[in-house]
């Protein structure tokens, strides 16, 4: 067996302590790096294929080298690291399969090459420990504002020294016309931290919407304390921004608190953002009110919401159109980003023209379909009827209550509506057959004659054609006449039933 099995490096623990303090990492990580270095040097001396491990006593600083040999059954895959159990039991009785035969090795004399290798291992492990600590520290700081000093510039991107780490402020995350030189102080928002092979990457931004929100949190104590909440922010960095706020205390005006005495609070943020104009507006849970507020300073006459598609139509006085849209569409674009609604802006004149055109179109429909005069057609449109189907379905009593109508007029209108729809359905049924749409398609989806014509014109004529569709495709084909997604899925599954019947045993 080997002779001297341990050796002690003078001041080893003190060195580990010093490195740990200098690099601001744990002493244990430094000692583990040293163990890896001695282990690598040991394998270089005794054989890289062997399982040699190094241990440092955490109290005395003694270093022990040991060789580990795994005990296996008769089949040995690696003679350097494995030993048959029969042979192992002659050396150490009672040892079993899965155990390790542990031999202590004599100390090694670090030569120049071994010392250099050990140093590289230690440096690498210490660097990895530093990176891990940086990542763990900064990943919890995403969403914070930090101050740093510009260390260098690479292709317009700034490398910022944060003290314990280096961060990247990319050129597209800088406000337009903004420039920094080496040594300048910079304030920015941490929006992402990623662990990459070259180390943790900390990404900064001065254009992120939350940078503006965090700046206000620093300037407005009510936001920091949670009395005022910033609900949404939209920015055109360096030019203009909109911020929606709400107060949890009815006695505090959220807009006034953010503006500050003589605008002191908002001006502090504006100066940091290179003169960016900031509109502070009250948030509202009502979409229409919120959109009207967001379009300030433009005045709004009327809004029409389409909640299903999250679109809102806004009517403004003719002289307010340019103000509502803003320079290059900036005002309406920021309002749309802030509210997360698609906004269409019309002038009162345009909206009036469109309304008149819609009135003429609907009146013409009733005149042609029901063979009535313009007065009766106009009354129907004024009462809100937009199709012959609506007229046919309305109760007779309700139709008779319209001013200028009586039961006889109402009854005649409903009769003419029924006749028109029956005639139209017969024509559509004939067209459907000309297009070659199978009866089975009609039965699978309970489609109307009009829907069957649309399907036939789009090439959907057999059950297989229908079964091959996805629900969103069927909805897109039918357009305004489309069912909801759940119904569309049920229709397509019904069309596919014959596939399963054909595959059934004995079919």
C-alpha positions in Angstrom: 0.0 0.0 0.0 1.0 3.6 -0.4 3.0 5.5 2.2 2.3 9.1 3.0 -1.3 9.6 2.0 -2.1 13.2 2.9 -0.3 16.5 2.4 -1.0 20.0 3.6 -0.7 23.2 1.6 0.3 26.1 3.8 -2.3 28.7 4.2 -4.6 26.9 1.8 -7.7 27.8 3.8 -6.5 31.4 4.1 -6.1 31.6 0.3 -9.6 30.3 -0.2 -10.9 32.9 2.2 -9.1 35.7 0.4 -10.3 34.6 -3.0 -13.9 34.3 -1.8 -13.8 37.8 -0.3 -12.2 39.3 -3.4 -14.6 37.7 -5.8 -17.6 38.0 -3.4 -18.4 34.3 -3.7 -18.7 31.5 -1.1 -15.5 29.9 0.4 -17.0 26.5 -0.3 -17.0 27.2 -4.0 -13.4 28.1 -4.0 -12.4 24.9 -2.1 -14.4 22.8 -4.5 -12.4 24.5 -7.3 -9.2 23.6 -5.6 -10.3 20.0 -5.2 -11.0 19.8 -8.9 -7.6 21.3 -9.6 -5.8 18.7 -7.4 -8.0 15.9 -8.9 -7.0 16.9 -12.4 -3.3 17.0 -11.4 -3.7 13.6 -9.8 -5.2 12.1 -12.9 -2.4 13.6 -15.0 0.1 11.8 -12.8 -1.6 8.4 -12.2 -3.7 8.1 -15.3 -6.6 10.0 -16.8 -8.7 6.9 -17.2 -8.7 6.2 -13.5 -11.3 7.5 -11.1 -9.1 9.7 -8.8 -10.7 12.2 -6.4 -9.2 14.9 -4.2 -10.6 16.0 -0.8 -9.6 19.0 1.3 -10.2 19.0 5.0 -12.3 22.1 5.7 -10.6 22.5 9.2 -7.0 21.6 8.7 -6.5 22.2 5.0 -5.1 18.7 4.4 -5.4 17.3 0.9 -6.1 13.6 0.4 -6.0 11.8 -3.0 -7.9 8.6 -3.4 -8.5 6.2 -6.2 -12.1 4.7 -6.5 -12.7 1.3 -8.2 -16.3 0.2 -8.7 -17.1 -3.4 -7.8 -19.1 -5.3 -10.4 -20.0 -8.9 -11.3 -17.8 -10.9 -13.6 -18.3 -8.6 -16.7 -15.9 -5.8 -16.5 -16.4 -3.0 -19.0 -13.5 -0.7 -17.9 -10.5 -2.3 -16.3 -9.3 1.1 -15.0 -12.4 1.9 -13.0 -14.0 -1.5 -12.3 -13.0 -4.8 -10.6 -14.7 -8.2 -10.4 -16.3 -8.8 -7.0 -14.3 -12.1 -6.5 -11.0 -10.4 -6.8 -12.1 -7.4 -4.7 -13.1 -9.6 -1.8 -9.6 -11.0 -1.6 -8.3 -7.5 -1.0 -11.2 -6.4 1.2 -13.4 -9.2 2.5 -17.1 -8.4 2.7 -17.1 -5.8 -0.1 -20.1 -6.2 -2.5 -21.3 -5.4 -6.0 -22.0 -1.6 -6.3 -19.5 -0.7 -3.6 -16.2 1.1 -4.2 -12.7 -0.1 -3.4 -11.0 3.0 -2.1 -7.2 3.3 -2.2 -5.3 6.3 -0.8 -2.6 7.6 -3.0 0.7 9.3 -2.1 0.9 13.1 -2.5 1.9 14.6 -5.8 4.7 17.1 -6.5 3.2 19.9 -8.5 5.4 20.6 -11.5 5.2 23.6 -13.8 2.6 22.0 -16.1 0.5 20.6 -13.3 0.5 23.9 -11.5 -0.5 25.7 -14.6 -3.3 23.2 -15.2 -4.5 23.5 -11.6 -4.5 27.3 -11.9 -6.7 27.2 -15.1 -9.2 24.9 -13.3 -9.3 27.2 -10.3 -9.7 30.3 -12.4 -12.5 28.7 -14.5 -14.4 27.4 -11.5 -14.1 30.8 -9.7 -15.4 32.5 -12.9 -18.3 30.1 -13.1 -19.1 30.8 -9.4 -19.0 34.5 -10.1 -21.3 34.2 -13.0 -23.8 32.0 -11.1 -23.9 34.5 -8.3 -24.4 37.4 -10.7 -27.3 35.5 -12.5 -29.0 34.7 -9.2 -28.6 38.2 -8.0 -29.9 40.0 -11.1 -32.6 37.6 -12.2 -34.6 38.7 -9.2 -34.0 42.3 -10.2 -35.8 42.2 -13.5 -38.2 45.2 -13.5 -35.9 47.5 -11.5 -34.1 50.7 -12.5 -30.3 50.6 -12.1 -27.6 53.2 -12.4 -24.3 52.4 -14.1 -21.3 53.9 -15.9 -20.7 53.5 -19.6 -17.6 51.2 -19.8 -17.3 51.0 -23.6 -19.2 51.2 -26.9 -19.5 48.3 -29.4 -21.2 49.1 -32.7 -23.5 51.6 -31.0 -24.3 49.2 -28.1 -23.3 50.3 -24.6 -21.6 48.1 -22.1 -22.6 49.4 -18.7 -20.7 48.7 -15.5 -23.2 48.1 -12.7 -20.5 47.5 -10.1 -20.9 43.8 -9.6 -21.7 43.0 -13.2 -21.7 44.3 -16.7 -24.9 44.9 -18.6 -25.8 45.5 -22.3 -27.8 48.6 -23.4 -28.4 48.0 -27.1 -28.7 50.8 -29.6 -32.4 50.1 -30.3 -33.1 50.4 -26.5 -31.8 53.9 -26.4 -34.0 57.0 -26.9 -33.6 58.6 -30.4 -30.9 61.3 -30.6 -29.5 60.1 -27.3 -25.8 59.5 -27.0 -23.4 58.5 -24.2 -19.7 58.5 -24.0 -17.3 56.3 -22.0 -17.5 57.3 -18.3 -21.0 58.8 -18.5 -23.6 57.8 -15.9 -26.7 56.2 -17.3 -30.0 55.1 -15.7 -31.9 52.2 -17.3 -34.5 49.5 -16.8 -33.6 45.8 -16.4 -36.0 44.0 -18.8 -34.3 40.6 -19.1 -31.5 38.5 -17.6 -30.4 35.3 -19.4 -28.0 32.6 -18.5 -25.8 32.1 -21.6 -22.6 30.0 -22.2 -20.4 33.2 -22.0 -22.0 34.1 -18.7 -25.2 35.9 -17.5 -26.4 38.6 -19.9 -28.2 41.5 -18.3 -30.2 43.5 -20.8 -31.1 47.2 -20.2 -33.6 49.5 -21.8 -34.5 53.2 -21.8 -37.4 52.8 -24.3 -39.3 50.1 -22.4 -42.8 51.3 -21.2 -42.1 50.1 -17.7 -39.0 52.4 -17.5 -41.4 55.4 -17.6 -43.6 53.7 -15.0 -40.7 53.0 -12.6 -39.4 56.6 -13.0 -42.8 57.8 -11.8 -42.8 55.4 -8.9 -39.5 57.0 -7.8 -40.9 60.6 -8.2 -44.5 60.0 -6.9 -44.7 58.6 -3.3 -48.4 57.7 -3.8 -47.4 55.3 -6.5 -44.6 53.8 -4.4 -47.1 53.4 -1.5 -49.7 51.7 -3.7 -52.3 54.5 -3.3 -52.1 55.3 -7.0 -51.7 52.5 -9.6 -50.3 52.8 -13.1 -52.6 50.6 -15.2 -51.0 51.0 -18.6 -48.3 52.8 -20.5 -47.7 53.4 -24.2 -44.6 55.2 -25.5 -43.1 56.6 -28.6 -39.7 56.9 -27.0 -38.2 60.4 -26.9 -41.4 61.9 -28.5 -44.6 61.2 -26.7 -46.1 58.8 -24.1 -49.5 58.1 -22.5 -49.9 56.7 -19.0 -53.2 55.6 -17.5 -53.5 55.9 -13.7 -56.2 55.2 -11.0 -56.4 56.1 -7.4 -57.5 53.7 -4.6 -58.2 56.7 -2.4 -61.2 58.8 -3.7 -59.7 61.9 -2.0 -56.5 61.8 -4.1 -56.6 62.9 -7.7 -54.2 60.4 -9.5 -53.5 62.8 -12.4 -52.7 65.8 -10.2 -50.5 63.7 -7.9 -48.4 62.5 -10.9 -48.1 66.0 -12.3 -47.0 67.5 -9.0 -46.9 71.0 -7.8 -46.4 73.2 -10.9 -45.5 70.1 -12.8 -42.4 69.3 -10.8 -42.9 65.5 -10.7 -43.7 65.0 -14.3 -40.9 67.4 -15.4 -38.4 65.3 -13.5 -39.4 62.3 -15.6 -39.6 64.3 -18.8 -36.0 65.5 -18.3 -34.7 62.0 -17.8 -36.5 60.9 -21.1 -35.0 63.7 -23.2 -38.1 65.9 -23.3 -40.6 63.1 -24.1 -44.1 64.7 -23.7 -46.3 62.6 -21.3 -50.1 62.6 -21.3 -51.4 61.4 -17.9 -55.0 60.2 -18.1 -57.5 58.6 -15.7 -58.1 54.9 -16.2 -61.6 53.6 -16.4 -63.0 50.1 -16.4 -65.5 51.2 -19.1 -63.8 50.7 -22.5 -65.7 53.6 -24.1 -64.7 56.1 -21.4 -61.1 54.8 -21.3 -60.8 55.3 -25.1 -62.3 58.8 -24.9 -59.8 59.7 -22.2 -56.9 58.2 -24.1 -57.6 60.3 -27.2 -57.2 63.5 -25.2 -56.7 66.3 -25.9 -59.1 65.6 -28.8 -62.9 65.9 -28.1 -65.1 62.9 -28.9 -68.7 63.1 -30.0 -69.7 59.5 -30.2 -68.3 55.9 -29.8 -69.5 52.6 -31.1 -68.0 49.4 -29.6 -67.5 46.0 -31.3 -66.6 44.0 -28.2 -66.2 40.7 -30.0 -63.4 42.1 -32.2 -62.2 44.6 -29.7 -62.7 47.5 -32.2 -64.1 50.9 -31.3 -65.4 53.5 -33.8 -64.9 57.0 -32.6 -66.7 60.0 -34.1 -65.1 63.4 -33.6 -66.0 67.0 -34.7 -64.6 67.9 -38.1 -62.1 70.3 -36.6 -60.8 67.7 -34.1 -59.8 65.1 -36.7 -56.1 66.1 -37.0 -55.8 66.4 -33.2 -57.4 63.0 -32.6 -55.1 61.3 -35.1 -52.0 63.3 -34.2 -48.8 63.9 -36.1 -48.2 60.8 -38.3 -51.0 59.0 -36.5 -49.1 59.2 -33.2 -52.1 60.1 -30.9 -54.4 57.4 -32.1 -51.6 54.8 -32.2 -50.6 55.5 -28.6 -54.3 55.5 -27.5 -54.8 52.1 -29.2 -51.7 50.7 -27.5 -52.7 52.0 -24.2 -56.3 50.7 -24.3 -55.6 47.6 -26.4 -58.5 48.4 -28.6 -58.4 48.9 -32.4 -59.6 52.5 -32.9 -61.2 53.8 -36.1 -61.7 57.6 -36.2 -64.4 59.3 -38.3 -65.5 62.9 -38.5 -69.1 63.8 -37.9 -69.6 64.6 -41.6 -68.1 61.3 -42.7 -70.2 59.4 -40.2 -73.3 61.3 -41.3 -72.6 60.4 -44.9 -72.1 56.8 -44.1 -75.3 56.7 -42.0 -77.2 58.2 -44.9 -75.7 55.7 -47.3 -76.6 52.8 -45.0 -80.2 54.2 -44.7 -80.5 54.4 -48.5 -79.1 50.8 -48.9 -81.5 49.3 -46.4 -84.4 51.3 -47.7 -83.6 50.1 -51.2 -83.6 46.5 -49.9 -87.1 46.7 -48.5 -88.4 48.6 -51.6 -87.2 45.9 -53.9 -87.9 42.9 -51.8 -91.4 43.9 -50.5 -92.5 46.1 -53.3 -93.3 49.1 -51.0 -92.8 52.8 -51.3 -89.9 54.8 -49.9 -92.0 56.0 -46.9 -92.7 52.6 -45.6 -89.2 51.4 -46.3 -87.8 54.4 -44.4 -90.1 53.7 -41.4 -88.8 50.1 -41.2 -85.1 51.3 -41.4 -85.8 54.0 -38.8 -87.2 51.3 -36.4 -84.0 49.4 -36.7 -84.8 46.6 -39.2 -81.8 45.7 -41.3 -82.9 42.5 -43.1 -86.0 40.7 -44.5 -85.4 37.9 -42.0 -85.8 40.3 -39.0 -89.1 41.6 -40.4 -90.4 38.0 -40.9 -89.6 37.0 -37.4 -90.9 40.1 -35.5 -94.3 39.5 -33.8 -97.3 41.0 -35.6 -98.4 43.1 -32.6 -94.9 44.7 -32.3 -94.9 45.6 -36.0 -98.4 47.1 -35.8 -97.3 49.4 -33.0 -95.0 51.4 -35.3 -96.4 54.8 -35.9 -98.2 54.9 -39.3 -98.8 51.1 -39.4 -101.8 49.1 -38.3 -102.5 45.4 -38.1 -103.5 45.2 -41.8 -100.3 46.9 -43.0 -98.2 44.9 -40.5 -99.8 41.6 -41.7 -99.3 42.4 -45.3 -95.6 43.3 -44.7 -95.0 40.0 -42.9 -96.8 38.1 -45.7 -94.7 39.7 -48.4 -91.5 39.0 -46.3 -92.4 35.3 -46.0 -93.1 35.1 -49.8 -89.8 36.8 -50.6 -87.8 34.4 -48.3 -89.6 31.3 -49.6 -88.9 32.3 -53.2 -85.3 33.1 -52.4 -84.8 29.8 -50.6 -86.3 27.9 -53.7 -83.8 29.8 -56.0 -80.9 29.0 -53.7 -81.9 25.4 -53.4 -81.9 25.1 -57.2 -78.5 26.9 -57.3 -77.1 24.5 -54.7 -78.1 21.5 -56.8 -76.5 23.1 -59.9 -73.3 23.5 -57.9 -73.4 19.8 -57.0 -73.6 20.2 -53.2 -74.8 16.8 -51.8 -77.9 16.5 -49.6 -75.7 14.9 -47.0 -73.7 18.1 -46.5 -77.0 20.0 -45.8 -78.0 17.3 -43.2 -74.6 17.2 -41.5 -74.6 20.9 -40.6 -78.2 21.9 -40.8 -77.1 24.6 -43.2 -79.5 27.1 -44.7 -79.9 27.2 -48.5 -77.8 30.4 -48.5 -75.0 28.8 -46.6 -75.0 25.8 -48.9 -74.6 28.0 -51.9 -71.6 29.7 -50.3 -70.1 26.3 -49.6 -70.7 25.1 -53.1 -69.1 28.2 -54.6 -66.0 27.6 -52.4 -65.8 23.9 -53.6 -67.2 22.3 -50.5 -69.7 19.9 -52.2 -69.3 16.5 -50.5 -69.1 15.1 -46.9 -65.4 14.5 -47.4 -64.9 18.1 -48.5 -66.6 19.3 -45.3 -64.8 16.8 -43.1 -61.4 17.9 -44.4 -62.0 21.5 -43.1 -60.9 22.9 -39.7 -63.4 24.8 -37.7 -61.7 28.2 -38.4 -61.7 27.4 -42.2 -65.5 26.8 -42.1 -66.0 30.0 -40.1 -63.9 32.0 -42.6 -65.8 30.5 -45.6 -69.2 31.3 -44.3 -68.3 34.8 -43.1 -71.2 36.7 -41.6 -73.4 33.6 -41.7 -70.8 31.5 -39.8 -71.7 29.6 -36.6 -69.6 29.9 -33.5 -66.5 27.8 -33.0 -68.2 25.1 -30.9 -71.0 24.6 -33.4 -68.4 24.6 -36.3 -66.5 21.8 -34.6 -69.7 19.8 -34.0 -70.6 20.1 -37.7 -67.2 18.9 -38.9 -67.2 16.0 -36.4 -70.6 15.0 -37.7 -69.3 15.1 -41.3 -66.4 12.7 -40.3 -68.7 10.1 -38.8 -68.8 8.1 -42.0 -65.0 7.7 -41.9 -65.3 5.8 -38.7 -68.2 3.8 -39.9 -66.2 2.7 -43.0 -63.3 1.6 -40.7 -65.5 -0.4 -38.3 -65.0 -4.3 -38.3 -67.2 -6.0 -40.8 -67.9 -2.8 -42.7 
